[in-house]
Amino acid sequence: MNKVLSFLLLNLCMLASLAVSQEIEAPDQQVHLRSLVDTLNIGLDATASTSISPGDIMMGIFNAPGDLTLNGIGVDVIAWNTDGASPNLKIEVYRLGDSGYPFTSTGSMYGIEVNGESGWIGYAHPVENESIAYPDISSEPNLIWNTFSDGIGVCSAELEVANGQPVWGTKVLPAGLTDVTIQKPTDGSTGLFYANYTGDGGAQFIKDELIAVVVTYLTDGAGDPENESSRIELNAVDASYFYPSPGLKYFASDCSGPSGERGWHIMSNVGSFQYLVDISGDIPPVIDIHHVGVSSTEGLPDPIPPSTEIRIYALANDQNPSGGSDGVETLLLHWQLNSLTSSVTSLIMTRVYNMVLQEYVYVARISGQPNGTTVYWWVSAEDVAGNLSTMPKRSYLVGTVVTVDEVNPKQFDLLGNYPNPFNPITTISYSQDKTSDVSITVCNIRGQVVKNLFAGKVSPGKHSVSWNGTNQFGQAMPTGIYIYRLQSNERILTAKMTLIK
């Protein structure tokens, strides 16, 4: 039996204090974050901001967890433009099918290597003039999609990705002709700004349907797109370099893209959105990690001794028509060793009654590992109706980092940092399978570079570099989460670390 869920995953009392283009009342609406099954969220809390200039467009993809009515979109603005203009962001919702991003024209998804400078997937243009770029063939009459016949973009000779195609689908919100916009507040305040579609009656989507949210920085009333002070910064929580990338960005101003082109690029991060929805169909269980440690009462030691079993305790609830905790069928604990691409071990979690919580919890053990091993782990759940949910991946390091170089490491790999959290210094370790140029950079959660730790040629083996919590000028950085980025000639890996003062 279907019924509308009316619980909130986000405290909506903040709405009263937000400056929005249209006030939205949503006491019975549910908020879903964007990190769901359409993108691989590695769970390392890698966070960044992404900028948008006048004329630019961002698209993020959301996978409906159940049958729902979409009533509003929240855009997280962390920095408005500083050029004195009063710009507007236009918010639209498109219905995607089995064509368009994140799929190529062959029906497959874009590979892990396709993002940023390698993610130039094309543009629409008039038949008679390929030098004029539009975001999609529906942008203007008589447009066609770039056929990739010459492998050249609008502004440079950067190769385009094969099998690219138009990216938009059918616009469903707003339903009328009137644009729904978010305007820069007069006081320049930042935060979540909501586009309200309740006047249109929202839009219906079915379970697993792809929903595209499109944010356009309107040029009317905006400043010079070539001026950096005209940029607006949006929060981007899926700053992952793992497949598939979370969304797209269309660079409208001349030759401003990552490779100097003008058109669509697949981004390694894209604006994060809030989804105000009424759920009317069955959705997967909600997973909550209750405890991680060597026992039900003792947490993770620091450092974790080699060969120590680690117990994971999880809670799961199926707050939908399948019926509370009784709707949960199975929980599985999964883990990988030293690499997010290594083989996966999975165990069925045992259901036990917790006398303190007065409810059932699920528990399983991760086997003990050798010194220096990084363990990536996560939990998945299935309800009685067959709906699946998966939590973001987490990680821990066993013992102290191994400092003796391996003779022949199997791959370029990020082994983590130790200790984590840390104060005042931490060591970042990685393995290299062949001689290559390597750079290691620390960024803040907005993606801004804090310090370049290393850049140079590295031979095969295990290596490490330390960070003492300071920036490029030797100034101490505040408590917080920082992202470290390891780049070789062929791959980019990221992870997070926490500095505590």
CORDAJO-V273345 format. One line per field, one symbol per residue. burial: # if it has 16 or more other C-alpha atoms within 10 Angstrom, else .. Layout:
burial = ???
This chain:
burial = ...##.........#..####..#.#..####.################################################...############..######.....#..##############...#..######....####.#...####..############..####....######....#########...######.###########..####...#########################.#################################...####.........###.###############..#.##############.....#.####........#######..#.##############..#######.########.........###########...########..#.##########.#####....#.#####..#.###.....#...########...########..
